[in-house]
Amino acid sequence: MVTPDNLKAAVIKASWEDPLVNRVYRSLAEHYGFTISPCRPATPQHKGGVESDVKYVKHNYWSLLRDREHHQGHDTPRYKEAVRFLAEWNSTIAETREIAKVGKTVLELFAIEEPILLPLPPARWESITCAVAKVAVDWRVQFQKAFYSVPYRYIGQQVLVQATRQTVRIFYDSQEIAVHSRATHPWQHLVNPAHGPPQAEVYLATCSRGLVQACYAMGINVGLMAEAILEDRAVDAIRPLRALVGLKNRFPTTEIDQVCEKLLRLGVIGYTSVKNEISHERAWSTCSRPIFRFAREKEYYEEALHG
């Protein structure tokens, strides 16, 4: 059991009956298998003795080190000497001192607790990033410029996303509902096919957000073009988005993405503009160009110079 003070890094909301614990700190407790029992608010006598230990290290170890270094002609303690003396001080002074109101030394207390201590987990705990997200109609949540799928029955629900450097876990009502590898590039889609409803492709073709996701799958600039088309609230975006997705049946997605990048840079938005630009670039690349010379042959100038 760990008894932290009510600092925000551990306890978000202090309470006698039901304290609200920081999610990241809770994850640490779950990994190492200890229970969090915060101090009661406004009750300083419930705090653990660790604060006194910090004070003890500061006034005992640091004072001794500073005096030793000063006698050796060093106004600022040297790092290597500080590390060496810390090991000496810990074994000869800190561990052998008798703790007030306990009547035992640190080593004696450890000898009592050692038989019931549990081994550490095989892997170290990784710090997590938490966020709340809403499941979109395409049964995906957006987290830090990437999309992750969850079972489709959670569409419209608020979920908790917990991410490490390698893994993204998604929870609903404290229950894990999805786990994915962390995205490796912006706007990547990590989708588990088992999360979708029956005839998922048919369903996605009926909603604007699903079509936008299909565009992102073709390329980031195609997705951004779809987002821009969708922002025009005066026009029904379903048909142009379907047509934009349909371009992949006629042209390579890399070519579509390059054209969308060019048009977005110029501020030109719309499916028709994308289609026309692709056709124009293809026609220009295949048309024959006249072969002629702008310069005269060198013999002409030699004859003019030498008569």
Buried (B, 14 or more C-beta within 10 A) or exposed (E): EBBBBBEEEBBEEBEEEEBEBBBBBBBBBEBEEEEBEBBBBEEEEEBEEEEEEEEBBEEBBBEBBBEBBEEEEEEEBEEEBBEEBBEEBBEEEBBEEEBEEEEEBBEBEEEEEEEEEEEEEEEEBEEBBBEEBEBBBBBBBBBEEBBBBBBBEBBEBEBBBBBBEEEBBBBBEEEEBBEBEBBEEEBBBBBBEEBBEEEBEEBBBEBBBBBBBBBBBBBBBBBBBBBBBBEEEEEEBBEBBBBBBEBBEEBEBEBBBBBBBBBBEEEBBBBEBBBBBBEEBEEEEEEEEEEEEEEEEEEEEEEEEEE
